[in-house]
């Protein structure tokens, strides 16, 4: 079966823009052309890639899977083109990358450590911080960030995967206090919550009608470190809301158990961000492509442990 790469590029752009109209503007096509291209792709694959409403288009489960594979395939093609244009595989000089502390340690650093070993002439510097860095003042080439980014024409972002959240608690706590089955019940449970600037962050989940709901947990314990919150949950302090990648081992071993599973999980984009430039340095391109190729698979493997 032949592959229409133009159709793949249109699909990936539509997925990343979240709108056929915005994808058409970026690709300099008509919205009708984008819609027809996606429809032909869906017909060829015999699967629905987008859920369509009058306001927006969102990926189906099959669409998300296909998007991740297409991302990796296109990254390979871009990498091959870049290597041919540069005439060599090797890069040198310093590459300075900022990343969130826990996510960086658990998920990003292993990929970049392998990347460093592949390029012995490259000096790779990884900085672990949860603050948003200033690329110019702090002299960073690349940053990994979680969540939506403010509009900034001086920066370029590339989505690498999704940061999925889960509600969980220790079996001992659930045996003692019961398992919540509704938002109202969840509000009444003891909790350990993440605090930022002195304020407990709201929990988010999607209800049965597809609406985003936010609640302020009844927190017995407030901490500004997610690992400490995970440890408190295992101890039995109450319900917590944490990323899958952080609690995957505890969930797999039974030290924690997922709750509120009937509600859809909230996800946040994981993005590589770098200053806009007319020609992206090869060392940054290779690092981003390495993350794009490996990080989604690592997160997928992480999620498969707990599902």
Order of alpha helices (4+ residues) and beta strands (2+ residues): alpha-alpha-alpha-beta-beta-alpha-beta-alpha-beta-alpha-beta-beta-alpha-alpha-beta-beta-beta-beta-beta-alpha-beta-alpha-beta-beta-alpha
